Structure formats: C-alpha cells, structure tokens
Amino acid sequence: MAEDEDRIAQFVRKGLRAHGFAPTVVSDGLSAVQHALGGEYDLMVLDIGLPEIDGFEVLSRLRGAGSSMPVIILTARDSITDRVTGLEGGADDYMAKPFGFEELLARIRLRLRDPGRAEREVLEHGGVGLDLGARRITVDGRAVDLSAREFALAEVFLRNPGRVLSREQLLSRVWGYDFDPGSNVVDVYVRYLRRKIGTERIETVRGMGYRLV
C-alpha cells in the first residue's frame, strides 16, 4: 500500500492482516515504484497525493515498465477528471475517501481473483444471496436494489451470520477509519436494509448491537 497518512495506512494494514494478507506500506511515490517493480507483490492500493512523485506518476511508471499488477486507487481526490485520469492511466479500480474497509476488501479480493476462474463468490444465508463479483443481492430469489453502503452493510452481516455485531464494529467495517462513534448512522442504515431484505432477518440485541438471524 502506498499511503502517506499514517492513520489510514495502519487502519488498512491491520484490517488486511486480520483477513490473512501480508501488506507492506510505503509513504512516498518513489518507494511505491521500487517495491512494485521488485516483483514480490500481487496488488497495490495507491493514494494519489504522495510525496516525491504523485500516484498518477507512480501508475504511469508501472505501466510504462510493463507491470500488469492490479492497482486500486484510494484517494480523497474524487473529481470526474481525477477518476478518468486514473482509470485511463491504467488503474483497475478507483475508490474515494472516506471509505468502508469491507468494500475495499471486496474490491481487493475481486482484483486478485484468477481471471481464468469462472466461479463467483456468493454469500448466502436464510434466503439472502450476495454476489460480490456482480454486486447483486437476491432475497428469496428476487433481485433487490441496494446502495453501495447498504451493500457493504449486508456483506458484513452475511459474513457473520448469527453473530452479534456492535454498532462500533459496523461503523468501522462499513464507514471506515473516519467515523463518529456517537453517530446513529448504523441504526439508520440497518432500518433501510431491513425494509429491503425483511425486518425479521436482522435482530436487535438490546445493549449490544445487531445480528443476522
């Protein structure tokens, strides 16, 4: 990962390690190029606003050297111009900050998947199916439209069926490193999700959080 803001870098590194990855973090563009061209890494999460050389130049040097390593841009720069520049410059994906870790993790897994494999990663529980590759959800066989945040929240629940998840855990995993512990945004989005997948499927555990049943 190439990220010069230590708080974000440590947040992502901790999360990736918890899911079995072995991330390396560098804080400037030149180091990012050197590490990437060393041939020891499978994917790069790249910030644009790096010292020495910026993320666009990092990407240009990688592609110019013939590197096909998947690159996910993760940046606060979210204008259409920046997105187009990044994607046309060879990035495989583009995410804006603030971000939810579960969404970043899903995108990383998608980019690391062998393109020759036809199988899809689908999470299923209690009549709810979540197709991570196609970004689709079905409820009792019926397609349901979810916003990106609702989809990320549904993914967390489906990865942890029957487990009580606190509001703090959901905030961290879905809304990312930059969240307000006093916010009621979790309750609001749980309510939205219940309306779409069924109120009875998400149980409130008083004083603790929520559980997919």
PyMOL commands that set and color helices and strands:
alter all, ss='L'
color gray80, all
select helices_A, chain A and resi 6-18+29-36+55-64+80-88+101-112+148-159+167-175+185-197+199-201
alter helices_A, ss='H'
color red, helices_A
select strands_A, chain A and resi 44-46+71-75+93-96+122-125+128-131+136-139+142-144+202-205+209-212
alter strands_A, ss='S'
color yellow, strands_A
deselect
rebuild
show_as cartoon
